Amino acid sequence: MLNGNYTSVYEIIERVFDTFDSEAIEFSTMVRHISDALLLIGINSQLNRKVEKIDIISYRGTLPSDLVYINQVRTCDTHKALRYSGNTFHHAMNPDSPDKFIESDLTYTLNNSYIFTNFETGTIEISYDALPVDSKGFPLIPDDIKYKMAIEYYLMERIAFKLYLQDRISERKYERILQEKSWYMGAAQSRGRMPSVDQMESIKNAVSRMLIMPMAHSTFFTSISGAENMKIQPY
């Protein structure tokens, strides 16, 4: 489990400059590579969970620009959960569309930076994960040594690959950096996936239930990880 603390891109770049000259690659390019590395690691625990309201006008609303992954969607007034629609014409819904009468549930789809709902107007809330950034908009890196080494070697590999194509370093040196990058990227993924003791308790409660909770989605999975109390009546 990650500890919830973050460090800046400057620490990673300083680490890289211990090996490569600052002229080897531009700062903006390094920041872009750091963002790519975080997204390639792709662990949800490295992201920031956010909630944002979206106004629905003519069956659609604009998605947040920092969205990486949507967790759930609900209406603001009644707090009813929306599910993802399987209707292939959902995104083309309009007041004259017969598709709006097909689904009795509240549904949505995503397309071209918009969220499309099966109701014409309203306000929704989305719970989503976003890439954490600092005040300058630069990505933040989890303050974990395996993560920092993974981002460091990913950045070094990108620089080394450029130098390798320019015949400025040997293939053997490039492959050594590539090997280190692959190892640390895998180590960072393992670190992010490892649950804490408290998380394992919630997982245990969720998977060991005797009574299933088919309506958990509608209550946003609030109680699915709670302990199940079994009251056995004596004969």
Contacts in CASP RR format, 6 or more apart in sequence:
PFRMAT RR
TARGET T0000
AUTHOR 0000-0000-0000
METHOD contacts of the structure
MODEL  1
MLNGNYTSVYEIIERVFDTFDSEAIEFSTMVRHISDALLLIGINSQLNRK
VEKIDIISYRGTLPSDLVYINQVRTCDTHKALRYSGNTFHHAMNPDSPDK
FIESDLTYTLNNSYIFTNFETGTIEISYDALPVDSKGFPLIPDDIKYKMA
IEYYLMERIAFKLYLQDRISERKYERILQEKSWYMGAAQSRGRMPSVDQM
ESIKNAVSRMLIMPMAHSTFFTSISGAENMKIQPY
1 45 0 8 1.000
1 192 0 8 1.000
1 194 0 8 1.000
1 195 0 8 1.000
1 196 0 8 1.000
1 199 0 8 1.000
2 43 0 8 1.000
2 45 0 8 1.000
2 46 0 8 1.000
2 142 0 8 1.000
2 144 0 8 1.000
2 147 0 8 1.000
2 191 0 8 1.000
2 192 0 8 1.000
3 142 0 8 1.000
3 143 0 8 1.000
3 144 0 8 1.000
4 142 0 8 1.000
4 143 0 8 1.000
5 142 0 8 1.000
5 143 0 8 1.000
6 132 0 8 1.000
6 140 0 8 1.000
6 141 0 8 1.000
6 142 0 8 1.000
6 143 0 8 1.000
7 140 0 8 1.000
7 141 0 8 1.000
7 142 0 8 1.000
7 143 0 8 1.000
7 148 0 8 1.000
8 134 0 8 1.000
8 138 0 8 1.000
8 140 0 8 1.000
8 141 0 8 1.000
9 30 0 8 1.000
9 31 0 8 1.000
9 34 0 8 1.000
9 138 0 8 1.000
9 139 0 8 1.000
9 140 0 8 1.000
9 141 0 8 1.000
11 141 0 8 1.000
11 148 0 8 1.000
12 34 0 8 1.000
12 141 0 8 1.000
12 148 0 8 1.000
12 151 0 8 1.000
12 152 0 8 1.000
12 155 0 8 1.000
13 27 0 8 1.000
13 30 0 8 1.000
13 155 0 8 1.000
15 148 0 8 1.000
15 152 0 8 1.000
16 30 0 8 1.000
16 152 0 8 1.000
16 155 0 8 1.000
16 156 0 8 1.000
16 159 0 8 1.000
19 156 0 8 1.000
20 156 0 8 1.000
20 159 0 8 1.000
24 159 0 8 1.000
24 162 0 8 1.000
24 163 0 8 1.000
25 158 0 8 1.000
25 159 0 8 1.000
25 162 0 8 1.000
30 155 0 8 1.000
31 138 0 8 1.000
31 139 0 8 1.000
33 154 0 8 1.000
33 155 0 8 1.000
33 158 0 8 1.000
34 139 0 8 1.000
34 141 0 8 1.000
34 151 0 8 1.000
34 154 0 8 1.000
34 155 0 8 1.000
35 131 0 8 1.000
35 139 0 8 1.000
36 154 0 8 1.000
37 150 0 8 1.000
37 151 0 8 1.000
37 154 0 8 1.000
37 155 0 8 1.000
37 185 0 8 1.000
38 46 0 8 1.000
38 131 0 8 1.000
38 139 0 8 1.000
38 141 0 8 1.000
38 151 0 8 1.000
39 68 0 8 1.000
39 131 0 8 1.000
40 154 0 8 1.000
40 185 0 8 1.000
41 147 0 8 1.000
41 150 0 8 1.000
41 185 0 8 1.000
41 186 0 8 1.000
41 188 0 8 1.000
41 189 0 8 1.000
42 189 0 8 1.000
43 188 0 8 1.000
43 189 0 8 1.000
43 192 0 8 1.000
43 193 0 8 1.000
44 69 0 8 1.000
44 129 0 8 1.000
45 192 0 8 1.000
45 193 0 8 1.000
46 132 0 8 1.000
46 142 0 8 1.000
46 147 0 8 1.000
46 192 0 8 1.000
47 68 0 8 1.000
47 69 0 8 1.000
47 129 0 8 1.000
47 130 0 8 1.000
47 131 0 8 1.000
47 132 0 8 1.000
48 129 0 8 1.000
48 130 0 8 1.000
48 131 0 8 1.000
48 132 0 8 1.000
49 71 0 8 1.000
49 127 0 8 1.000
49 128 0 8 1.000
49 129 0 8 1.000
50 64 0 8 1.000
50 66 0 8 1.000
50 127 0 8 1.000
50 128 0 8 1.000
50 129 0 8 1.000
50 130 0 8 1.000
51 125 0 8 1.000
51 126 0 8 1.000
51 127 0 8 1.000
51 128 0 8 1.000
52 64 0 8 1.000
52 125 0 8 1.000
52 126 0 8 1.000
52 128 0 8 1.000
53 76 0 8 1.000
53 123 0 8 1.000
53 124 0 8 1.000
53 125 0 8 1.000
54 61 0 8 1.000
54 62 0 8 1.000
54 63 0 8 1.000
54 64 0 8 1.000
54 115 0 8 1.000
54 123 0 8 1.000
54 124 0 8 1.000
54 125 0 8 1.000
54 126 0 8 1.000
55 61 0 8 1.000
55 122 0 8 1.000
55 123 0 8 1.000
56 115 0 8 1.000
56 117 0 8 1.000
56 119 0 8 1.000
56 120 0 8 1.000
56 121 0 8 1.000
56 122 0 8 1.000
56 123 0 8 1.000
56 124 0 8 1.000
57 121 0 8 1.000
58 94 0 8 1.000
58 120 0 8 1.000
58 121 0 8 1.000
59 93 0 8 1.000
59 94 0 8 1.000
59 116 0 8 1.000
59 117 0 8 1.000
59 118 0 8 1.000
59 119 0 8 1.000
59 120 0 8 1.000
60 114 0 8 1.000
60 115 0 8 1.000
60 116 0 8 1.000
60 117 0 8 1.000
61 114 0 8 1.000
61 115 0 8 1.000
61 116 0 8 1.000
61 117 0 8 1.000
62 113 0 8 1.000
62 114 0 8 1.000
62 115 0 8 1.000
63 110 0 8 1.000
63 113 0 8 1.000
63 114 0 8 1.000
63 115 0 8 1.000
63 126 0 8 1.000
64 126 0 8 1.000
64 128 0 8 1.000
64 130 0 8 1.000
66 130 0 8 1.000
66 131 0 8 1.000
66 133 0 8 1.000
67 126 0 8 1.000
67 128 0 8 1.000
67 129 0 8 1.000
67 130 0 8 1.000
68 128 0 8 1.000
68 129 0 8 1.000
68 130 0 8 1.000
68 131 0 8 1.000
69 128 0 8 1.000
69 129 0 8 1.000
70 110 0 8 1.000
70 126 0 8 1.000
70 127 0 8 1.000
70 128 0 8 1.000
71 126 0 8 1.000
71 127 0 8 1.000
71 128 0 8 1.000
71 129 0 8 1.000
72 81 0 8 1.000
72 82 0 8 1.000
72 126 0 8 1.000
72 127 0 8 1.000
72 217 0 8 1.000
72 220 0 8 1.000
73 81 0 8 1.000
73 82 0 8 1.000
73 108 0 8 1.000
73 115 0 8 1.000
73 124 0 8 1.000
73 125 0 8 1.000
73 126 0 8 1.000
73 127 0 8 1.000
74 80 0 8 1.000
74 81 0 8 1.000
74 82 0 8 1.000
74 124 0 8 1.000
74 125 0 8 1.000
74 220 0 8 1.000
75 82 0 8 1.000
75 106 0 8 1.000
75 122 0 8 1.000
75 123 0 8 1.000
75 124 0 8 1.000
75 125 0 8 1.000
76 122 0 8 1.000
76 123 0 8 1.000
76 124 0 8 1.000
76 125 0 8 1.000
77 122 0 8 1.000
77 123 0 8 1.000
80 106 0 8 1.000
80 218 0 8 1.000
81 106 0 8 1.000
81 217 0 8 1.000
81 218 0 8 1.000
81 219 0 8 1.000
81 220 0 8 1.000
82 105 0 8 1.000
82 106 0 8 1.000
82 107 0 8 1.000
82 108 0 8 1.000
82 117 0 8 1.000
82 124 0 8 1.000
83 105 0 8 1.000
83 106 0 8 1.000
83 107 0 8 1.000
83 108 0 8 1.000
83 217 0 8 1.000
84 107 0 8 1.000
84 108 0 8 1.000
84 109 0 8 1.000
85 103 0 8 1.000
85 107 0 8 1.000
85 108 0 8 1.000
85 109 0 8 1.000
85 118 0 8 1.000
86 107 0 8 1.000
86 109 0 8 1.000
87 99 0 8 1.000
87 102 0 8 1.000
87 103 0 8 1.000
87 107 0 8 1.000
87 109 0 8 1.000
89 97 0 8 1.000
89 99 0 8 1.000
90 99 0 8 1.000
90 107 0 8 1.000
90 108 0 8 1.000
90 109 0 8 1.000
90 116 0 8 1.000
90 118 0 8 1.000
91 109 0 8 1.000
91 111 0 8 1.000
91 114 0 8 1.000
91 116 0 8 1.000
92 99 0 8 1.000
93 99 0 8 1.000
93 100 0 8 1.000
93 116 0 8 1.000
93 118 0 8 1.000
95 120 0 8 1.000
99 118 0 8 1.000
100 118 0 8 1.000
100 119 0 8 1.000
103 118 0 8 1.000
106 117 0 8 1.000
106 118 0 8 1.000
106 119 0 8 1.000
107 117 0 8 1.000
107 118 0 8 1.000
108 115 0 8 1.000
108 116 0 8 1.000
108 117 0 8 1.000
108 118 0 8 1.000
108 124 0 8 1.000
109 115 0 8 1.000
109 116 0 8 1.000
110 116 0 8 1.000
115 124 0 8 1.000
115 126 0 8 1.000
117 124 0 8 1.000
127 220 0 8 1.000
131 139 0 8 1.000
132 139 0 8 1.000
132 140 0 8 1.000
133 139 0 8 1.000
133 140 0 8 1.000
134 140 0 8 1.000
141 147 0 8 1.000
141 148 0 8 1.000
141 151 0 8 1.000
142 192 0 8 1.000
144 188 0 8 1.000
144 191 0 8 1.000
146 184 0 8 1.000
146 187 0 8 1.000
146 188 0 8 1.000
146 190 0 8 1.000
146 191 0 8 1.000
147 188 0 8 1.000
147 191 0 8 1.000
149 184 0 8 1.000
149 187 0 8 1.000
149 188 0 8 1.000
150 181 0 8 1.000
150 184 0 8 1.000
150 185 0 8 1.000
150 186 0 8 1.000
150 187 0 8 1.000
150 188 0 8 1.000
151 188 0 8 1.000
152 184 0 8 1.000
153 177 0 8 1.000
153 180 0 8 1.000
153 181 0 8 1.000
153 184 0 8 1.000
153 185 0 8 1.000
154 181 0 8 1.000
154 184 0 8 1.000
154 185 0 8 1.000
156 177 0 8 1.000
156 180 0 8 1.000
156 181 0 8 1.000
157 174 0 8 1.000
157 177 0 8 1.000
157 178 0 8 1.000
157 181 0 8 1.000
160 169 0 8 1.000
160 173 0 8 1.000
160 174 0 8 1.000
160 177 0 8 1.000
160 178 0 8 1.000
161 174 0 8 1.000
163 169 0 8 1.000
163 174 0 8 1.000
164 170 0 8 1.000
164 171 0 8 1.000
164 174 0 8 1.000
195 203 0 8 1.000
202 225 0 8 1.000
202 226 0 8 1.000
203 225 0 8 1.000
205 224 0 8 1.000
205 225 0 8 1.000
205 226 0 8 1.000
205 227 0 8 1.000
205 228 0 8 1.000
206 224 0 8 1.000
206 225 0 8 1.000
206 226 0 8 1.000
208 228 0 8 1.000
209 224 0 8 1.000
209 228 0 8 1.000
210 228 0 8 1.000
210 230 0 8 1.000
211 228 0 8 1.000
213 223 0 8 1.000
213 224 0 8 1.000
216 223 0 8 1.000
216 224 0 8 1.000
END
